[in-house]
Amino acid sequence: MVHPFEIVAHPVRRRIIAVLAVGEHSAGTLCEIACAELGVTRTAVSHHLRTLRQNGVVQSSVDVVEPRSRSYHLNPAFLASLDAAVSDLFEVWEQRYGTAEGRAPMMPIPVEDRRIHRLGTAERRRRQAALAEWVELTDHAVAEG
């Protein structure tokens, strides 16, 4: 079976999956949406629907209203495999970089203004105090967050 990331890597398939996440749709509706939004042909959409069907991403049935048309819906098993693949990716990420709670946010380290030596002593102290207060408030907000 194809890896779930390979399935969702293509923008047409990703859009079809996003539309079907809302609910069941006919092949015609899926074609209209993909053709209008992505500028692809009906043949290309049909190809991607077949690929999705063959890989167990979607399931289809004959439309009861229009017997010549198919209705598509997402296969819950595919969503579970996609969720598992994303979880595996997060696990690798956390093993390498630590958990989100354990990582400090990526913030630039404050650098003193090079022109600060030109300022008077009182202004320099005021700016340094403001910078220290900002760092303290930021650290406090991160600790609470």
Contacts in CASP RR format, 6 or more apart in sequence:
PFRMAT RR
TARGET T0000
AUTHOR 0000-0000-0000
METHOD contacts of the structure
MODEL  1
MVHPFEIVAHPVRRRIIAVLAVGEHSAGTLCEIACAELGVTRTAVSHHLR
TLRQNGVVQSSVDVVEPRSRSYHLNPAFLASLDAAVSDLFEVWEQRYGTA
EGRAPMMPIPVEDRRIHRLGTAERRRRQAALAEWVELTDHAVAEG
1 55 0 8 1.000
2 55 0 8 1.000
3 85 0 8 1.000
4 78 0 8 1.000
4 81 0 8 1.000
4 82 0 8 1.000
4 85 0 8 1.000
5 85 0 8 1.000
7 13 0 8 1.000
7 17 0 8 1.000
7 51 0 8 1.000
7 52 0 8 1.000
7 55 0 8 1.000
7 57 0 8 1.000
7 78 0 8 1.000
7 82 0 8 1.000
8 14 0 8 1.000
8 17 0 8 1.000
8 82 0 8 1.000
10 48 0 8 1.000
11 38 0 8 1.000
12 34 0 8 1.000
12 38 0 8 1.000
12 40 0 8 1.000
12 44 0 8 1.000
12 45 0 8 1.000
12 48 0 8 1.000
13 48 0 8 1.000
13 51 0 8 1.000
13 52 0 8 1.000
13 57 0 8 1.000
15 33 0 8 1.000
15 34 0 8 1.000
15 37 0 8 1.000
15 38 0 8 1.000
16 30 0 8 1.000
16 34 0 8 1.000
16 45 0 8 1.000
16 48 0 8 1.000
16 49 0 8 1.000
16 52 0 8 1.000
16 58 0 8 1.000
16 72 0 8 1.000
17 52 0 8 1.000
17 57 0 8 1.000
17 58 0 8 1.000
17 74 0 8 1.000
19 25 0 8 1.000
19 29 0 8 1.000
19 30 0 8 1.000
19 33 0 8 1.000
20 30 0 8 1.000
20 58 0 8 1.000
20 72 0 8 1.000
20 73 0 8 1.000
20 74 0 8 1.000
21 74 0 8 1.000
23 73 0 8 1.000
23 74 0 8 1.000
24 71 0 8 1.000
24 72 0 8 1.000
24 73 0 8 1.000
25 71 0 8 1.000
25 72 0 8 1.000
25 73 0 8 1.000
26 63 0 8 1.000
26 66 0 8 1.000
26 69 0 8 1.000
26 70 0 8 1.000
26 71 0 8 1.000
26 72 0 8 1.000
27 46 0 8 1.000
27 49 0 8 1.000
27 60 0 8 1.000
27 69 0 8 1.000
27 70 0 8 1.000
27 71 0 8 1.000
27 72 0 8 1.000
28 69 0 8 1.000
30 45 0 8 1.000
30 49 0 8 1.000
30 72 0 8 1.000
31 42 0 8 1.000
31 45 0 8 1.000
31 46 0 8 1.000
34 40 0 8 1.000
34 44 0 8 1.000
34 45 0 8 1.000
34 48 0 8 1.000
35 41 0 8 1.000
35 42 0 8 1.000
35 45 0 8 1.000
49 58 0 8 1.000
49 60 0 8 1.000
49 72 0 8 1.000
52 58 0 8 1.000
52 72 0 8 1.000
53 59 0 8 1.000
53 60 0 8 1.000
53 72 0 8 1.000
55 78 0 8 1.000
56 75 0 8 1.000
56 77 0 8 1.000
56 78 0 8 1.000
57 74 0 8 1.000
57 75 0 8 1.000
57 78 0 8 1.000
58 72 0 8 1.000
58 73 0 8 1.000
58 74 0 8 1.000
58 75 0 8 1.000
58 78 0 8 1.000
59 72 0 8 1.000
59 73 0 8 1.000
59 74 0 8 1.000
59 75 0 8 1.000
60 70 0 8 1.000
60 71 0 8 1.000
60 72 0 8 1.000
60 73 0 8 1.000
61 70 0 8 1.000
61 71 0 8 1.000
62 69 0 8 1.000
62 70 0 8 1.000
62 71 0 8 1.000
63 69 0 8 1.000
63 70 0 8 1.000
63 71 0 8 1.000
94 100 0 8 1.000
97 103 0 8 1.000
104 142 0 8 1.000
105 142 0 8 1.000
107 138 0 8 1.000
110 131 0 8 1.000
110 134 0 8 1.000
110 135 0 8 1.000
112 128 0 8 1.000
113 127 0 8 1.000
116 124 0 8 1.000
116 127 0 8 1.000
117 124 0 8 1.000
119 127 0 8 1.000
END
